[in-house]
Amino acid sequence: KLANRGTHAKVLITLDDAAVETPDGTLLFRTGKRHICQGNRIVLLGRNGVGKSRFVTLIRNAIVEPDTVRNVKVTPSTVLGYSDQALSGISGDDTPLAMVSRRYDVGEQRARSLLAGAGVVIEMQEKKIGVLSGGQKARLMMLALRLANPNFYLLDEPTNHLDIDGQEALEAELLAHQASCVLASHDRSFIRAIGNRFWLIDKRKLTEVEDPEEFFRSVAETAG
């Protein structure tokens, strides 16, 4: 199961009016002064192009390369679990078996049973990851996340490649462990099931809203 490694610090991440920018340095929005606390499951709401993925990247960089990011303070005990739209944590030339045994230092038998439990069947375990279906890659990513034993998850469109079973499994894992996370998703049922805080990016500002329904309505109206 996804872990929630004990951090005693209540506040995991402090944003002090950090700038969220495009790769070429154009300002998308500023965060204002905000805290991400243990047990928060923050969903980022906003139309395409407002900077949700860039915000996820900013937080990731603040954890992984703290010297490169200004105005974001991360508690040292924060252990990151990160999945992005491209499933970039996984190399297509590797096999699932080799990846799991090497990355998590487990023996072959243990790696095989972990993979089977995650829905990667025996005959797929020694094929190149590049030939797996999107759903199987996503399940492999979830297993990789779980084995990293994080206490804070950053998830960018995590349900894009998951089938219904995979999505329900991810929901159950995040909820069962009171995991702390920041996630961007277009999937309404997933957002409603997971989120307990909602941050809306609109008109180049980040504001906290009570729930996602008003945002969903405004999207439906412009689409209609």
N, C-alpha and C positions, 0 to 999 in steps of 0.2 A: 504493500500500500504506500501511497505517497506519504512521505514523512513530514513532520513539522518540527524539525530539530529545535530543541529548546533554546529560545533566546529570551533572556530575562528583560531585555530592553523593550519597552512598550512601543516606542517610536522606532521604526526601522529606517525610514528615509525622510529627510527634511528637504523640502524644495523652498528655496529662498528667492522667489521671483526669477527663476531660471529661464533662460531664453531657449525656445525650441525653434530650430532653424532648418532650412533645406540644406542638402549637402553643399551647395555653393555659398551658404552663409546668409541667405535671405531670411529675415525674421518671420516666423509663422504666428507665434503667440508667446506670451510670457505666462509662467505658471501661477504667479502670485505666491503668497506664503502659504504653504500647505504641508501637512504631515501625512505620511502613510504609516499606519500603526499595525501592530500584530492583529491578525484576525480580519483586517479589512480585505474585502474582495471588490476592488474598484474597477468598474467598467467604464471605458472611455467611449463617449458618444460623440458623433460628429459625422458630417457628410464626408464623402471621398475627397482627399486632397487637403483637409484642414490640418493634418499633422499628427494623426493618431500613431502611425508607425514610427514617425520621427521621435515622438515622445517616448515610446517604448525603447527605441534605440538610445535616447539620452539617458534613461534610467539604467539600461544595460551597461553603457559605457561608464556611468558613475560608479557602478559596482565593480566592473572588470578592470577599468583603467582610470582610477579616481583622479589621477593627475591631469587628465585631459578635459575634465568637466568642471565648470564653475557653478557655484550656488546650488549644488546638490550635495547633501551630506548623508552618508550611508553609515549606519551602525556597523562596526567591524564584524559582529557575529552574523551578519546577513550572508546566507548561502543561496546562490542564485540557481533557479531552474528556468531555462530559457527555451522557448520554442517560437519560431517565426514562420511566416507563410511559406517560405521556400524549404522548410525543414532543413535548414542549412547546417544543422549540427551533424548531419549524416553524409558520409562519402559514398557515392554510387558504386565505387570500385571494390569496396569492402564487402565481406559477407556478414550477415547478421551475427553468425556464430563468432567470427573473428572479432567483430566490433565489441560485442558484449564481453567476451572473455578478456580481451586486452584492456578495454577502457575501465572495466570494473574489477579486474584482477580476480575473476572467478574461474573455477575449473570447467572443463568441457561439459560434464554432466549437469552441473548447476546452471551453466549458460543455456544448455538445451531446454532444461525444464522451465527456466524463466521465460525463454522465447516462446515455448509452447503455451505457457500460461498467458502470455500477452497476445496470443492469436497468430503467431508466426509458426506455421506448421513445419514438422521435421523436414519435409522435402524442399522447403524454401530456405532453410537455415544456412545452407551452403551455396546458395545462388547469390549472384551479385545483387547488392541492394538496389542498384539501378533498374533491375527488371521487376522488382516488387510492385504491386498495385499501390495506388495512392493511399488506400485504407490501411494496407499492411505497413507501408512506410510510417504512417501516422501512429500506428500501434507500437512500432519499434521506437519512435520518438518518445511516446509516452513511457515506455519501459526505461529508456535512457534517462528521462526526466526523473523517474521514480528512483532509479539506482544512484542518481547524483545526491539523493538525500537532502534536498534543499529545504529552506524554511520560507522562501519567497519566490513566487512564480511570476514570470513575465510571459504572457501568451499573446501572440499576434495572430488573430484569426485561427485559433487552434482547431476549430471544428471543420475547416474547409475540406480536409482530406479524410475526415472520420465518417464511417457509416453510423447509423442510429445506435447500434450497440456500443461502438467506440465512444460516441458522444455521451451516452448515458454513463459509461464507465468513467469518463473524465469528470463528469458532474459529480458522480458519487465520491470519487477520490478527493476532489477539492473540498466537498462539503464535509465528508467524514472526518477530515483531519483539521477542520477549521484553518485550512491553508490561507496564508496571506498572498494576495496576488493583485497584479494590475493586468487587465486584459482588454484587447480591442477585438470586437466581434460584430458581425452583421446579423448573427443568428438570434432572433428575438427570444425563442424559448430558452436558449442557453443563457442569454443575458438575464432573463427574469429568474431563472433557477439559481444562478450563481451570485449575481451582484448584491452587495449590501451597501455600496456607495456608488454614486454615479457622477462622473465628471463630464460636463458637456463642453466641447470646443466649438465656439461659434463666434463669428465676427472678430476673429483673432484674439479671443479671450477664453480663459478656462474658468468655468463656474461650476459649483456643486449644485446638483438638482436632487429633489426628493426621490424621484423615480424616473424610469425611461419613457413613460407612456406619452408624455407631451412631445418628446422628440420623435417617437414612432409616428404619432399623428401628423406632425409637420412634414415628415418624409412622405407619408402616404398621400397627403394633400398635394404636394408638388408633383408626385409621381402620377396622381390621378388626373 
